[in-house]
């Protein structure tokens, strides 16, 4: 199983020489491609994490490189999803039950990861179109959401790499805080008084902020799905089909 380096993160798109990443081996003639598919999913976890990390950088320092990085991450995740969709059907016919379970998890993983890339890009596109400066309170909460999500995706990568549900548990504990921040932002905007413009509320004027927050909240939902898949891999059965009595604390 490939490992990732522990290089310090930098603003903007993290290249293979700058960021923690997973090297993808090119299989030799006697190797099966399913190992490459698993490595691609691990790499996709880090790309999705990079996308969300750069959302935070864009909000915190207004880095143009961060915006370009998010767009690049979204494209890379699309490419990986297409490659897995093309190769997985053939690969799954050549393996046993345990490996087939892993490959099915890979398919579920890349579906959620590709959507995370789309949502990260959607969030920043909403904010890029603003003419007014982002209010300080909104910026603070969006940065907190993006920071939490970046860490959650780091835990998703580590949990999938090690098949350890302890990492998934951390993701599941963090998701309610992402929801809380999003709901707090919505409540504040929707409760604000009418502005000087007749019939226009600040909640309506800042609808792009609410859409960005909603996109980030949805990223949390996808990270939660991935955490549940890690439980399925580690325990051999899906968390979604069990009574929700799992202790997250």
BAVO-633192 format. One record per residue (C-alpha): residue in one letter; x, y, z. Coordinates in Angstrom, 2 decimals. Each point is the difference from the previous one (the first is absolute). Layout:
BAVO-633192
@code->a; X->X; Y->Y; Z->Z .
...
***
This chain:
BAVO-633192
@code->x; X->0.00; Y->0.00; Z->0.00 .
@code->x; X->1.48; Y->3.42; Z->-0.92 .
@code->x; X->0.90; Y->2.47; Z->2.70 .
@code->x; X->-0.13; Y->3.77; Z->0.08 .
@code->x; X->2.75; Y->2.40; Z->0.88 .
@code->x; X->-0.39; Y->2.47; Z->2.85 .
@code->x; X->1.02; Y->3.14; Z->-1.85 .
@code->x; X->-1.33; Y->3.30; Z->1.39 .
@code->x; X->-2.99; Y->1.39; Z->-1.82 .
@code->x; X->0.26; Y->3.19; Z->-2.05 .
@code->x; X->-2.66; Y->2.38; Z->-1.34 .
@code->x; X->-1.04; Y->-0.58; Z->-3.57 .
@code->x; X->-0.03; Y->-3.28; Z->-1.87 .
@code->x; X->2.32; Y->-2.45; Z->1.67 .
@code->x; X->2.19; Y->-1.68; Z->-2.58 .
@code->x; X->1.48; Y->-3.44; Z->0.43 .
@code->x; X->3.22; Y->1.56; Z->1.30 .
@code->x; X->-1.80; Y->2.33; Z->2.44 .
@code->x; X->-2.86; Y->-1.99; Z->1.43 .
@code->x; X->-0.67; Y->-3.20; Z->1.80 .
@code->x; X->-0.96; Y->-2.30; Z->-2.82 .
@code->x; X->-0.29; Y->-3.60; Z->-1.02 .
@code->x; X->2.18; Y->-1.32; Z->-2.78 .
@code->x; X->-1.84; Y->-2.13; Z->-2.53 .
@code->x; X->1.98; Y->-3.04; Z->-1.06 .
@code->x; X->-0.24; Y->-1.14; Z->-3.58 .
@code->x; X->-0.66; Y->-3.73; Z->0.24 .
@code->x; X->2.38; Y->-2.41; Z->-1.65 .
@code->x; X->-1.19; Y->-2.54; Z->-2.52 .
@code->x; X->-0.78; Y->-2.61; Z->2.66 .
@code->x; X->-1.88; Y->2.38; Z->2.34 .
@code->x; X->-3.72; Y->0.63; Z->-0.02 .
@code->x; X->-1.31; Y->3.57; Z->-0.41 .
@code->x; X->-2.15; Y->-0.13; Z->3.15 .
@code->x; X->2.95; Y->1.15; Z->2.13 .
@code->x; X->0.39; Y->3.03; Z->-2.24 .
@code->x; X->-3.70; Y->0.77; Z->0.41 .
@code->x; X->0.33; Y->-0.03; Z->3.79 .
@code->x; X->3.02; Y->2.30; Z->-0.27 .
@code->x; X->-1.99; Y->2.35; Z->-2.22 .
@code->x; X->-2.73; Y->0.26; Z->2.62 .
@code->x; X->2.56; Y->0.78; Z->2.70 .
@code->x; X->1.40; Y->2.71; Z->-2.25 .
@code->x; X->-3.51; Y->1.31; Z->-0.61 .
@code->x; X->-0.52; Y->0.30; Z->3.77 .
@code->x; X->3.00; Y->2.32; Z->0.19 .
@code->x; X->-1.10; Y->2.00; Z->-3.03 .
@code->x; X->-3.43; Y->0.54; Z->1.57 .
@code->x; X->1.70; Y->1.03; Z->3.23 .
@code->x; X->2.19; Y->2.43; Z->-1.96 .
@code->x; X->-3.08; Y->1.50; Z->-1.66 .
@code->x; X->-1.65; Y->0.73; Z->3.34 .
@code->x; X->3.27; Y->1.19; Z->1.55 .
@code->x; X->0.30; Y->2.51; Z->-2.82 .
@code->x; X->-3.56; Y->1.18; Z->0.61 .
@code->x; X->1.25; Y->0.95; Z->3.43 .
@code->x; X->3.06; Y->1.73; Z->-1.50 .
@code->x; X->-2.16; Y->1.97; Z->-2.41 .
@code->x; X->-2.24; Y->1.18; Z->2.84 .
@code->x; X->2.86; Y->0.74; Z->2.38 .
@code->x; X->2.49; Y->1.78; Z->-2.27 .
@code->x; X->-1.79; Y->0.49; Z->-3.32 .
@code->x; X->2.60; Y->-2.03; Z->-1.88 .
@code->x; X->-0.60; Y->-0.13; Z->-3.75 .
@code->x; X->2.19; Y->-3.11; Z->-0.10 .
@code->x; X->-2.41; Y->-1.66; Z->2.41 .
@code->x; X->-2.91; Y->0.65; Z->-2.38 .
@code->x; X->1.92; Y->-1.51; Z->-2.90 .
@code->x; X->0.97; Y->-2.95; Z->2.19 .
@code->x; X->-3.64; Y->-0.76; Z->0.83 .
@code->x; X->-0.88; Y->0.02; Z->-3.69 .
@code->x; X->2.95; Y->-2.29; Z->-0.73 .
@code->x; X->-1.02; Y->-2.40; Z->2.77 .
@code->x; X->-3.53; Y->-0.19; Z->-1.36 .
@code->x; X->1.33; Y->-0.96; Z->-3.44 .
@code->x; X->2.38; Y->-2.61; Z->1.43 .
@code->x; X->-2.80; Y->-1.65; Z->1.96 .
@code->x; X->-2.12; Y->-0.17; Z->-3.14 .
@code->x; X->2.86; Y->-1.71; Z->-1.85 .
@code->x; X->0.55; Y->-2.53; Z->2.79 .
@code->x; X->-3.71; Y->-0.79; Z->0.15 .
@code->x; X->-0.07; Y->-0.70; Z->-3.74 .
@code->x; X->3.06; Y->-2.23; Z->0.22 .
@code->x; X->-1.47; Y->-2.03; Z->2.87 .
@code->x; X->-3.36; Y->-0.30; Z->-1.76 .
@code->x; X->1.80; Y->-1.36; Z->-3.07 .
@code->x; X->2.32; Y->-2.44; Z->1.77 .
@code->x; X->-1.93; Y->-1.29; Z->3.00 .
@code->x; X->-2.52; Y->-2.29; Z->-1.79 .
@code->x; X->2.81; Y->-2.05; Z->-1.53 .
@code->x; X->2.11; Y->0.01; Z->3.15 .
@code->x; X->-2.80; Y->-1.26; Z->2.22 .
@code->x; X->-0.44; Y->-3.14; Z->-2.12 .
@code->x; X->3.55; Y->-1.15; Z->0.80 .
@code->x; X->-0.01; Y->0.17; Z->3.79 .
@code->x; X->-1.39; Y->-1.80; Z->3.01 .
@code->x; X->-2.75; Y->1.16; Z->2.33 .
@code->x; X->2.20; Y->2.07; Z->2.36 .
@code->x; X->1.66; Y->1.91; Z->-2.82 .
@code->x; X->-3.33; Y->0.42; Z->-1.79 .
@code->x; X->-1.38; Y->1.63; Z->3.15 .
@code->x; X->2.94; Y->2.41; Z->-0.01 .
@code->x; X->-0.53; Y->0.87; Z->-3.66 .
@code->x; X->-3.69; Y->0.66; Z->0.58 .
@code->x; X->1.01; Y->2.32; Z->2.82 .
@code->x; X->2.36; Y->1.73; Z->-2.45 .
@code->x; X->-2.94; Y->0.64; Z->-2.31 .
@code->x; X->-2.04; Y->1.48; Z->2.83 .
@code->x; X->2.96; Y->2.05; Z->1.17 .
@code->x; X->0.72; Y->1.62; Z->-3.36 .
@code->x; X->-3.66; Y->0.87; Z->-0.49 .
@code->x; X->-0.01; Y->1.99; Z->3.26 .
@code->x; X->3.47; Y->1.45; Z->-0.56 .
@code->x; X->-0.87; Y->1.25; Z->-3.48 .
@code->x; X->-3.08; Y->1.67; Z->1.44 .
@code->x; X->2.14; Y->1.64; Z->2.70 .
@code->x; X->2.16; Y->1.53; Z->-2.74 .
@code->x; X->-3.10; Y->1.36; Z->-1.72 .
@code->x; X->-1.35; Y->1.47; Z->3.24 .
@code->x; X->3.30; Y->1.66; Z->0.93 .
@code->x; X->0.13; Y->1.66; Z->-3.41 .
@code->x; X->-3.67; Y->0.98; Z->0.23 .
@code->x; X->0.56; Y->1.62; Z->3.40 .
@code->x; X->2.85; Y->2.21; Z->-1.19 .
@code->x; X->-1.81; Y->0.91; Z->-3.24 .
@code->x; X->-2.87; Y->1.33; Z->2.10 .
@code->x; X->2.40; Y->2.18; Z->1.98 .
@code->x; X->2.10; Y->1.07; Z->-3.00 .
@code->x; X->-3.03; Y->1.69; Z->-1.55 .
@code->x; X->-0.49; Y->2.32; Z->3.00 .
@code->x; X->0.54; Y->3.71; Z->-0.46 .
@code->x; X->-0.08; Y->0.73; Z->3.72 .
@code->x; X->2.57; Y->-1.10; Z->2.53 .
@code->x; X->-0.89; Y->-3.16; Z->1.89 .
@code->x; X->-1.26; Y->0.97; Z->3.47 .
@code->x; X->2.51; Y->-0.86; Z->2.74 .
@code->x; X->-2.41; Y->-2.25; Z->1.94 .
@code->x; X->-0.85; Y->-1.98; Z->-3.15 .
@code->x; X->3.64; Y->-0.30; Z->-1.00 .
@code->x; X->0.90; Y->-1.34; Z->3.45 .
@code->x; X->-2.69; Y->-2.67; Z->-0.06 .
@code->x; X->0.73; Y->-1.08; Z->-3.57 .
@code->x; X->3.72; Y->-0.27; Z->0.82 .
@code->x; X->-0.83; Y->-2.13; Z->3.05 .
@code->x; X->-2.19; Y->-2.26; Z->-2.13 .
@code->x; X->2.68; Y->-0.42; Z->-2.68 .
@code->x; X->2.68; Y->-0.69; Z->2.64 .
@code->x; X->-2.13; Y->-2.71; Z->1.62 .
@code->x; X->-0.80; Y->-1.56; Z->-3.37 .
@code->x; X->3.65; Y->-0.08; Z->-1.02 .
@code->x; X->0.85; Y->-1.88; Z->3.20 .
@code->x; X->-2.94; Y->-2.35; Z->-0.50 .
@code->x; X->1.25; Y->-0.91; Z->-3.47 .
@code->x; X->3.47; Y->-0.56; Z->1.42 .
@code->x; X->-1.57; Y->-2.48; Z->2.44 .
@code->x; X->-1.91; Y->-1.64; Z->-2.86 .
@code->x; X->3.27; Y->-0.56; Z->-1.87 .
@code->x; X->1.75; Y->-1.44; Z->3.06 .
@code->x; X->-2.97; Y->-2.20; Z->0.87 .
@code->x; X->-0.17; Y->-1.44; Z->-3.51 .
@code->x; X->3.76; Y->-0.48; Z->-0.14 .
@code->x; X->0.11; Y->-1.86; Z->3.33 .
@code->x; X->-3.50; Y->-1.52; Z->-0.02 .
@code->x; X->-0.41; Y->1.49; Z->3.48 .
@code->x; X->-3.50; Y->1.07; Z->1.14 .
@code->x; X->1.53; Y->2.26; Z->2.67 .
@code->x; X->0.68; Y->2.56; Z->-2.73 .
@code->x; X->-3.56; Y->-0.32; Z->-1.27 .
@code->x; X->-1.25; Y->0.62; Z->3.51 .
@code->x; X->1.83; Y->3.34; Z->0.08 .
@code->x; X->-1.72; Y->1.00; Z->-3.24 .
@code->x; X->-3.42; Y->-0.89; Z->1.40 .
@code->x; X->0.69; Y->2.03; Z->3.12 .
@code->x; X->0.99; Y->3.07; Z->-2.04 .
@code->x; X->-2.95; Y->0.04; Z->-2.39 .
@code->x; X->-2.53; Y->1.44; Z->2.54 .
@code->x; X->2.31; Y->2.99; Z->0.56 .
@code->x; X->0.04; Y->0.70; Z->-3.74 .
@code->x; X->-3.81; Y->-0.13; Z->0.04 .
@code->x; X->-0.14; Y->2.31; Z->3.03 .
@code->x; X->2.18; Y->2.64; Z->-1.67 .
@code->x; X->-2.08; Y->-0.11; Z->-3.17 .
@code->x; X->-3.30; Y->0.25; Z->1.88 .
@code->x; X->1.30; Y->2.87; Z->2.12 .
@code->x; X->0.93; Y->1.91; Z->-3.14 .
@code->x; X->-3.44; Y->-0.62; Z->-1.52 .
@code->x; X->-1.81; Y->1.04; Z->3.18 .
@code->x; X->1.93; Y->3.26; Z->0.24 .
@code->x; X->-0.67; Y->1.02; Z->-3.59 .
@code->x; X->-3.63; Y->-1.02; Z->-0.05 .
@code->x; X->-0.67; Y->1.79; Z->3.29 .
@code->x; X->1.57; Y->3.33; Z->-1.01 .
@code->x; X->-2.23; Y->3.02; Z->-0.35 .
@code->x; X->-0.99; Y->1.55; Z->-3.32 .
@code->x; X->2.72; Y->2.17; Z->-1.52 .
@code->x; X->-0.43; Y->3.52; Z->-1.35 .
@code->x; X->-1.19; Y->-1.44; Z->-3.31 .
@code->x; X->-3.79; Y->-0.49; Z->0.12 .
@code->x; X->-0.93; Y->-3.66; Z->0.32 .
@code->x; X->3.57; Y->-1.28; Z->-0.24 .
@code->x; X->1.37; Y->-1.88; Z->2.94 .
@code->x; X->3.72; Y->-0.49; Z->0.58 .
@code->x; X->-0.63; Y->-3.76; Z->-0.06 .
@code->x; X->-1.17; Y->0.40; Z->-3.61 .
@code->x; X->2.84; Y->2.34; Z->-0.92 .
@code->x; X->2.56; Y->-2.49; Z->1.36 .
@code->x; X->-1.63; Y->-3.05; Z->-1.52 .
@code->x; X->3.33; Y->-0.92; Z->-1.61 .
@code->x; X->1.52; Y->-0.38; Z->3.48 .
@code->x; X->-2.79; Y->-2.36; Z->1.00 .
@code->x; X->0.50; Y->-2.08; Z->-3.14 .
@code->x; X->3.74; Y->-0.23; Z->0.72 .
@code->x; X->-0.70; Y->-1.10; Z->3.58 .
@code->x; X->-2.50; Y->-2.58; Z->-1.24 .
@code->x; X->2.59; Y->-1.40; Z->-2.42 .
@code->x; X->2.50; Y->-0.38; Z->2.85 .
@code->x; X->-2.61; Y->-1.70; Z->2.16 .
@code->x; X->-0.65; Y->-2.46; Z->-2.81 .
@code->x; X->3.73; Y->-0.77; Z->-0.12 .
@code->x; X->-0.35; Y->-1.01; Z->3.64 .
@code->x; X->-2.84; Y->-2.35; Z->-0.94 .
@code->x; X->2.19; Y->-1.67; Z->-2.64 .
@code->x; X->2.88; Y->-0.30; Z->2.49 .
@code->x; X->-2.43; Y->-1.71; Z->2.36 .
@code->x; X->-0.96; Y->-2.45; Z->-2.77 .
@code->x; X->3.68; Y->-0.80; Z->-0.49 .
@code->x; X->0.47; Y->-0.58; Z->3.73 .
@code->x; X->-2.86; Y->-2.50; Z->-0.09 .
@code->x; X->1.70; Y->-1.81; Z->-2.88 .
@code->x; X->3.17; Y->-0.27; Z->2.06 .
@code->x; X->-2.02; Y->-1.76; Z->2.71 .
@code->x; X->-1.35; Y->-2.36; Z->-2.64 .
@code->x; X->3.50; Y->-0.88; Z->-1.20 .
@code->x; X->1.37; Y->-0.43; Z->3.51 .
@code->x; X->-2.91; Y->-2.01; Z->1.41 .
@code->x; X->-1.25; Y->-1.78; Z->-3.10 .
@code->x; X->-3.50; Y->1.44; Z->0.18 .
@code->x; X->-1.54; Y->3.36; Z->-0.79 .
@code->x; X->-0.65; Y->2.48; Z->2.79 .
@code->x; X->-3.00; Y->1.24; Z->-1.95 .
@code->x; X->-1.83; Y->-3.29; Z->0.56 .
@code->x; X->0.57; Y->-0.03; Z->3.75 .
@code->x; X->-1.98; Y->1.69; Z->2.74 .
@code->x; X->1.48; Y->3.47; Z->0.57 .
@code->x; X->1.29; Y->-0.79; Z->3.46 .
@code->x; X->3.62; Y->0.66; Z->-0.80 .
@code->x; X->1.66; Y->2.14; Z->2.66 .
@code->x; X->1.72; Y->2.98; Z->-1.60 .
@code->x; X->1.22; Y->1.47; Z->3.29 .
***
